[in-house]
Amino acid sequence: MVLCFGFNFQLSSLNLCFMTVIVSTIEFTLFSSNSFSFDRILFYTNMLRAASFSRFSFSLHIPSFLVPYVFPFRFPSCSCSMSSLHSHSQLTSPRHVDEAVDSFTRMLSMRRPPSIIQFNQILGSLAKTNHFSPAISLFQQLLARGIAPSIVTLSIVINCCCGMGRMALAFSVLTKIFRMGFQPDTITLNTLVKGLCLCGNVEKALHFHDRVLAHGFQFDQVTYGILINGLCKTGHTSAAIQLLRKIPQYGIAPDVVMYSAIIDSLCKVTLVSDAFHLYSEMLAKGISPNVITYNTLIYGLCLAGQLQEAIDLLNHMLLKNITPNVRTYNTLIDGLCKEGNIKDAKSVLAVMTKDGVKTDVVTYNCLMDGYCLVNELNKAKCIFDTMAQIGMAPDIQSYSIVINGLCKSKLIDDALNLFEEMRRKNLVPNTVTYNILIDGLGKSRRISCASKLLVEMHNKGQPANVITYNSLLDGMFNIKQVDKALMLFNQMKESGVDPDICTYNILIDGLCKGGRLTDAKEIFQDLSIKSYRPNVRTYTIMINGLCKEGLSKEALALLSEMEDNNCLPNAMTFEIVIRALFGKVVMHKNKLQEYLQKSGFPYPVYRTDNEGFAHAPKFRSTVVVNGREFKSRLTYSHRKEPEQDAAELALKIIIYDTNNIEECTVFTPCFGDFGRRLFDETVTVDNLDLDQIFYIFIDINVFAYL
């Protein structure tokens, strides 16, 4: 099989051999290498142009084995997508695509085919609706019929090639443009730049830009918007800012698209002050921010926890007559919900509705997530049911949020039922959904069911990640299935999933609690060899394991090692060591309840939230006493400790408020100085006076304050 590119050149017999050599060189250059040289393309093209030719029909023959690489009929799906350059028609269904292909084929079969413009219209329609493969196939048929493509045709084909990430093919079409005596316009060159950026080759895109400029071609604002966006998307924000500063020397003025891309990149890594500096620079240069600019700034403020500033910026938008869109409101609602501020989130929703901005599935997902966060599962379920009633189909994330809420409320059977309902509605659970269920089942000690879900993930081609394995490992260790957990750990590594420090924390903790301290110590010592840096939780787990085995000296040595490795102990670390040294436990919940009963106050009410992750929990408790809320000062890995912490704080404050100072030992003179020293990060373990600790802890009420 041979694919022919039809060209008409003016050739003389003297130049035919020379011509053949040049074309063969171009073929070898394009199809034998993955790298491109714009200089080489122009060099060989100029050699072709320079020849003095007589009328001759010439065909460039491509061997059959190269055809699949040049014009494949089927392409793997690619995340790249671009709009057609020269068409505005829409193909909204497979039937329309088939009709377009049939129409193109009928035109080809005519004795006198219509103008190339009509062929371009169909190719453009296919490209615009991302039907790249059929467009390439039809283009091949066009060439086989001997119909010469126009510059528009070739530009559309380049668009299709870039849309599929087939950059080698795109640059071969660019070479054809030069050979046919055409000059690519800025739109075509921008398409190539964008294609390289979308496929992650931003460095090649910049190199291509430099070479093209060197040969006298011009770029526009769109080009630099594409390059800056590509740099930002690959995490090269500093390089994007440098390019922004450089482009005025090319005669191009920076625009809102360029600034917005960099502001977005800065906000995503919480460099909000730098983002606002660029925002001020925009205003100073007379560049008006658009809704996208404001959306990115609001997102950054929400991410940084500056919610009031985000609300103020929304009001500023309205004053500037910039209409917020659904994404603006969703971002703000999500930020408020993540802080547990449902009341203000509902107020923003009311403003959204009043302004006529239609809610979407993301809006409802944010609200459901917020209600689940504050343990108001019934309200989340009510929103979920309302979505179906108003004709808005819940998506995978909607189901995942409610399943997560059910798991946290220990309603595992309800969560499994909703999971089955999700599949009945042909919604394919993703890795997040599976992880939520596996974690919930693990915490409910239903390891067999959780393990089946892991097998199901593999069977359905759904990739398990480190969170999946961490949740299952934690569940296995919790029910003392140490050997099975170690087998799963090995399976995890064999599956190509790299353990993280959380995995090793779970492993070391499980081994310590399972009576296998020697194995835990070996794994701990191997961490540095494997280039894992132990964190405060890793050390605390190991210290706890040593203390429980009565190895206090080793525990204190490890406490000293923490500081040497610039890992400062936290309150929990000290708590474990002190308990090991003095063996005393404080039950602040009991003391609080006794005091409230004696004082005639109602019983305290406790609420515990996980501020961390399923595989690395950070529990914080709130106790409500006579309408007042007291939050635990620290977060803990288990639920009981934060409740004791909150109760201890509530008791001290209530006693202080009622002027019963003598009952609150936190005000002992010796505690003040020692407490300040403990919370002074410059204090080392060696500086602590254990005798002083002993006298301070004669009244152990002070203990939990550490």
N, C-alpha and C positions, 0 to 999 in steps of 0.2 A: 504494500500500500504506500502510495506517495501522495503527499499533500502539496499542492502547488500554489504559490503566491504569484498572481499574474501581474507583471509589470511591462510597460512599454518604454523602451529606451531607443535613442538614436545611436546605433552601434556601427562601427566599421569593422571589417574582418580583421584589421590589424589589432584592434583593441579587444576582440572577443576573448582571447586567452587571458589577457590582463584582467578583464572584467570577471571572468570565472574565478581567478585566484582571489580577488578582493571579496567576492560574495562568499566563497568558501571560508575565508578568514573570518568574516562576520558571523557565519553560521557557527564556526568553532568557538568564537569569542562569546557568543550569546548562550549557546546551548551546552557548553562543556564546563561552565563555571557558575557558581552561585553569586559571585561578586560582579559589580557593574562599574564601568568606567565611562562617564559621560564624554570624557576627552576622546576615548577610543571610538565611541559611536560617531562623534562628529568627524574624526579623522578619516574613518573609512567612508563615511557618507560623502565628504568633500572629494575624496578620490573618485567616487562614482560620478559625482556631478562634473568633475573636471574633464572626463573623457569626451572626445568629439565623436558623436555617434551618427550612424545612418539608421533609418527606420528598421527596427528589429523587435520582434516579440521575444521576450525573455521570461523564463520561469525559474523561481528559486525552489529547488526540490529539497524537501525535508524527509529523511528516511523514516520508514514506518515506525521504527522503535522509538522515535522522538515524538511522534504525534500525541501520545497520551500526556506528555509533559508540556506540550505547546497548546493544544486545544482539547483537553479532556472533556468527555461528555458528562462525567459526574465528578463533583467536587465535595470534599468533606466540608461540613458546615463550619463557618468561621464567624467570629464575633464582629469582624469588620462589616460595616454597612455604609453605603453612600447613596445619595440621590443621583438620578440621571442628570447629565449636564444639559441636555438639549430637548427634553421632553416633559410635557405637563399632563399627559393622559394617565389614567389610573387603571390598573388591572386588579380588581378587588376579589377575585375568586379563581380557583383552578379552572373553571369553565372559561372564564375570560382569557386566561393564559393560553388554553388550548385553541380558542378562537383566533387569538393573535398569531399563534404559530401556524395555524391552517391558512390564515390570510397571507402570511409571508410566503408560505410554500406555493400557494396559488399564483402569487405575483411572479415568483421565480420561474414557474412553468409557462408563463405567457411567451408568445412568439416575440413580442416586443415588450420587454419588461418596463414597468413604469420608472419614473425618476428615482434616483437614490434617496431623495428626500422622503418618499413614502416608506422605503425600507428603514430609514433612520427613525421615523416616527414609531414604528413597531419595536425596533431595538431599544429605543429610548424608554418606551413604556415598560418593557421588561426590566431594564436596568433600574428604573425608578422604583419599581416594586420589589427589588432585590431578587428577581428571577435571573440570576447571572448565567447559570449554566445553559438554559435554553437560548439566551441571547448569543453566547459564544458559539453554540452549535449552529444557529442560523447564520451567523457571520461566516462560518466555515463554508456553509452551502452557498452563500453569496459569492465567495471567492471562487469556488468550484465552478460556478455558472459563468465566470469570466466577467462579472460586473465589478467595475472599479469602485472601491470605497472612497468616500470623501473624507475631508479632515474631521467632519462631524462624526462620521461612522467610526473612525479610528479612535476618536476621543471617547465615544460611548464604550467601545471595547476596552480601552484602558480603564475606564470607570469600573467595568465588570471585573476585570482582572484584579484590580486593587480591592474591590469589594469582597473577593474570595481569598485575598491574601496571596495571590499568585503573582508576586512582583517580578519574577524572571520573565513571565509572559508579558506583563505590562511594559517592561522596558524593551522587549523585542518589538512590540507594536510601536513604541516611540521611535525605534530605529527605522521602521517601515515608513513612518510619517516623514522623516528626513529624506529617505530614499526617493519618495514620491514627489519631492520638491515642496512639500508643505512646511509651514512654520507652526509649531505648537503654540497655542495661545496660553495665557496665564492660567485659565481655568484647567486646562489639561495638565500643566505643570503642577498646579495645586493639588490635583487629584493624585498624582504620583507622590507628592510630599505627604499627603494625608494617608495614602496607602501604606507608606513606610512607617509612619508614626503609629497607625492603628495596629500594625503587626509587631510593634515593639522595637523597630529599628530607627529610633530617633536620631542616633548618631549618624546613620547612613543618610537620613533625611537632611541633616545639617550639612553633610559633605556634598550631597547632591545640590543643595541650595548654593553653596559656595562655588561649585564648578559651573553651574548654570549662569550665575552672576558674572563669573570671569569671562564667559563667552558672549556677554552683551545682552542676555535676556533679562526681562524685568519681572519683579514680583510685586504683589500688592498687600494690603492690610490683611486679607484673608490668609495669605501664606504665613505671615508672622503670627497670626492668631492660632493657626494650626500647629506651628513649631512650638510656641509657648505652651499651648495646651498639652502637646506631646511630652515636653520636658516636665511639666507639672505632674502629669499622670504617672510618670516613671520615677517620681520623687526627687527630681532635679530642680527644685524650686529656685535655688540660688542661681543656677545657670539660666533659668527663665527670666529672672530679674536682670541679669547681665544682658541678655538679648533685648529685653525691653529698653534698656538704656542705650543700646547700640543702634537700634533700627532707624532713629532719626537721620543718621549719616547716609542711609540709603534713600532718603527723601520720603520716608513713610512716617506718618504721625501715629503714635500709639492710640488705640481706641478702647472703648469700654469692654470689648470681648477679651482683649489681652489682659487688662487690669483685673477683670472678673475671674479669669482663669487662675491668676497668681493669688488673688485674695482667697479663692476657694481652697487652693493648696495649702496656704498658710493656716486657714481656719481649721482644716482637717487635722492638723498637728497642734492645735490649740495655741498657735502663735497669733493670738487675736490682736494684740497691740501692734504688731508688725502689719497685720492686715488693715487695721484702721489708719496706720500711717500712709499706706498706699491709697486708701480711700480718700484721705485728706489731700494727697497729691493729685488725685484725679480731679477733685473739685477745684483745686488751685489752677489746674491747666484747662479748666472749662469743659472737662469731659463729664457728661451727666451720667451718674450711675443708673442702671436699669433694675428691673425687678430681680434679675438673676444676681446682680451684685448684692442687693439687700438680702436676698435669701441666703447667700453664703455667709454674710456677716451675722445674720440672726442665728444660723446654724452654729457658727463658731462661738457666739456668746452663750448659747444653750449648752454647748459641749463643755465650756469653761465654767458652767454653773452661774453665769451672770444673767439670770432670767429677767430681772427688772430692767436691765439695760436692753435686753432683747425686746421687751414690750415697748420701751421708750423708742427704739428704732422703728418698730412697726408704726407707732404714732407719727414718727417723723416722715415715714413713707407716705402716709395718708395726707399729711400737711403739704408734701411736695407733689401731690396729685399723681403719685405712682401707685397704681392699683395692685394690691397684693393678690397673688394667685393661690391656688389650693396648696401648692408646695410651701408657700410662706406660712400659712396658717397651720398646716400639718407639722412643720418644723417646730413652731412655737408650742403647739399642743403637746407634741412628743416630749419636748424639753421640760415642760411643766409637769407632765405625768410621770416622767422619770424621777422627778424630785418629790413625787407624792402629792403635788399640789393640784388635786383634781378640781377644786373649786375655781381657781383661776383658769384652768384648761377649759372648763365649761363656759366661762365668760368669754374666752377667745372664740370658742365655737359659736356662741351667740352672735358675736360681732361678725363672724364669717358668714353666718346664715343671713344676717341683716344686710350685709353688703352683696348678697346674691351670689356668693361663691359656693358652687355645689360641692358637697362633701363627697369623698370617694372611700374606697375600702381602706386606704391608709389611715384616714381620719378615725374611722371606727377601731382599727387595730391599735392606734395610739391610746385611745380611751380605754379599751379593754385591758391593755397592758398596764395602764395606770391603776385601774381598779384592782387588778390582780396584785400589784405591788403593795397596795395598802390593805390587802386581805379582804377586799369586798368582792368576792367571787360571784355572788348572786347578781350584782350590778353588771359585771362583765358578761355573764351569761345572758342577761336581759338584752344587752346591746347586740350580742351574737344572734339571738333569736329575732331581734328587730331588723337586722340586716336582711334576713330571708324574707321577712314580711314586706319590706319596701322594694324587694326585687334586686337587691344588691348581693350577689353571691359571695360568701366568704371565700377567701383564698387560703393557700397553704399556711401563710403566716397567721391568719385569723384562727385556724384550728390549732396551730402550735401554741398560740398564746393561751387559749382556754385550756388546752391539755396541760400546759405548764401550771396554770392556776389550780387545776384539779389535783395534780400531783403534789403540789405544795400543801394542799389541804388534806392530803392523804386519801383522796377519793380516787384510788387507782383504778377500780373497776369502771367508774364513770369515764375516766380518761381513756381506758381501752375501748369502751363503747364508742366514744367520739372518734377515736382513731379508726375504728372499723367503718363508721359512717362516712368519714373522709374518703376512704378507699372506695366505698360504694358509689360515691359521687365522682369517681374517676379522677380524684385529686391524688397525685403521687406524693407520698410523704418524702421530705428531704432529710438530709443528715441531721439538721437541727431538731426536727420532729422526733426522729428516732432517739436522739441523744436525751431529749426531755423525758421520754418514756422509760428509757433504760435507766436513767438516773432515779426517776420516781420508783420504779420497780426495785432497784437496788436498795434504796433507802427503806423500802417496805419489806425487805428481806425475801423478795420473790425473784431470786437469782436465776432460777430455771427459766422463767418466762423472759427475763432480760437477756439471757444467753441465746434464746431462740430468736429474739429480735435481731441480735448481732448476726446470726446465721442468715436470717431473712435479708438483711442489708446486703450481705455478700452475694446472695442468690439473685437479688434484684439489681445488682450493679450499682448500689448506692454506697459511696465510699465512706467507710468508718474513719474517724479522725482521732486525734489524741484525746479529745474530750469524751468520745464514746468509750474508749478503753479505760480512761481514768475513772469514769462513773462505775463501770462494771467491776474494776479492780477494787474500788472502795467498798462496793456492796459485798464482794466476796470476802474481803478481810473483816468486814463487820460481823459476819456470821462464822468467822474462824475457818474459812475454807482456804487456808494458806497455800497448800500445794496446788490447788486449782488456780489460785490467783497467780502463782509463779508460772504456771503453764500458759496462762493467758498473756502474761507479760512477754514470754518468749514468742508466742503467736503474734503479738503486736509488732515486735521487731521484725519477724519473718515476713509480715504483710507490708513492710516498708513504711510503717508509721513510727516516726522517731519519738521516743519518750521525752517529756519536758521535765522541768524541776518539780512540777506538781505531781507527775507520775512517781518520781523517786520519793517525794514526801509521803505519798500514800503507801508506797512499798515499804519504806523504813518504818513508818508508823504501824503498819499491819504486822510486820515481823516483830517489832518490839512488843506489841500487845499480844502476839501469838506465842510469846516465850522464846523467840529465836533472836535474841539480842546479838549473838555472834554474827549471824548472817546480816543483820541490820548494820552492824559496825563495818563489815566488809564492804557493803554497798555504799555506805557513807564515805569511806576512805577512797573508794574508786571514783567518786564524783569528780574530784579534781583531775584525775587521770583522763576522764572522759570529757574534760573541758566544761563541766557543769559547775556553776557557782552556787554553793549552798546559800539559801536566804535565811532570814530570821526564823521562819517556820521550820526549816530543815534542822537548824541547830536546836530549836526548842523541842522538837520531837525527839531528837537524839538525847538531849539532856534529860527529858522526861523518862525515856527508856532506861537510862543509866540510874536515875534516882530511884525508880521503882525496884531496881535490882539491888539497891543499897550501895551503889558505887558513887558516893557523893564526891569523893576526891576527883574521879574522872569527870564527873559532871561539872565541877568547878573549873577544872583544867580546860574543858571545852568552852565554858563560859568566857574564860580568858582568851581562848583562841578566836572566839567570835570577834572580839575587839581588835585583835591583831589583824584580822581579815577585813576590817572596816565594816563589820556587820553588827550594829548596835543591838543589844538585847532589848526586848520590850517588856511591858509589865507582866505579861504571861510568863516570860522566861524567868523573871525574878520570883514570881509567885510559885512556880514549880520548885525552884531551888530552896526558897524559904520554907515551903511546906515539907520538903524532904529533910531540912535541917531541924525543924521544930515539930513537925508532925501534927499541926493544929489546923482545924478546918472551921470556917465561920459560916453559919447559916443565917445570913442577913434577912432572908425571906421570913423565917420564923420570928426573928426579933422584930421586924417591921410589923408583922401581923399582931404580935403580942402588944406592941406599943399602941397600935391603932385601936385594938379592942379596949385597952385600958383607957384610952382617951376618948372613946365613943365615936371614932371615925368609921366609915364603911370599910369593907374588905378591899384590899388592893386588887387591881385587874392588870394582868401582864399581857404584853404583845411582843413577839420576837420576829424580826425581819432578817433575811439574808442579804447583806449588802455586797457579797462576793459572788462566787460562781458555784455551781453544783459540785464541781470537783475540788473547789477551794473555798469553802464557806467562810463568811465573816458575819457572825450573828451579832446583832445589837438589839437589846430589849428595851421596852418602854413600860413603865409601871404607872398606872393612873391611880392617884390617891385623892379622894375627895374633889375630883374635877381637875386636879393638877397633874401634869405629865412630867416624869423624870426619866431621862434616857441614860442608858449605860454609857460610861465615858469611853470605853474601849469596845472593840469587836473581838469575838472569840470563835474558835472552831467548833465548839459544842454549845448547845442551847442553854444549859443550866448556868454556866458561868456569867453570861450577861444579865440574867435575871437576878443573880446574887448581887452583881455590881449595881444594877439599877435600884434594887431594894436598899443596898447600903447607902447610896447617895440620897435616896428619898428620906431615909431615916435620919440622916445627919441634918439635912436641910429642915425637915419638919421640926426636929428637936431644937435646932437653932432658932427657927422662926417663933417657936413658943417659949423662947428664952430659957430652956432647960439645958443650959450650957454644960452643967456638970455631968449630964448623961452622955455627952458626945466627946469621946476620947480623941477625936481628930484634932482637938485644940490643945493637946498636951504640948508643952514647950519644946520637948526634945524632938517631936515629930517634924516641926516646921523646918528646921535646918536640914534634917535628913531627907525629908521629902523633896526639898529644893535640890539637894545633891543628886537624888536618884533621877530627877527629870532634867538635870544638867547633862547634856550629851558629852561634855568633856570629862566627866567623872569616869574613872576606870574601875573595873572590878577589884583590882588590887588596892584601891584607895578606900574601899568600903570597910568599915570597922564592924566585924561580926559581933563583938561584945555589945556595941551600941545597938545593933539590930536586935539582939536578945532582949535588952532592957526596954526598947521601944515596943517590942511585940509581947511584952508581958500582958498588955491589954490588946488582944488580937483584933479588936474592932478596927484598929488602924490598918491592919494588914491588907485588906482589899483595896485600900486607897492607892497602894503601889501599883 
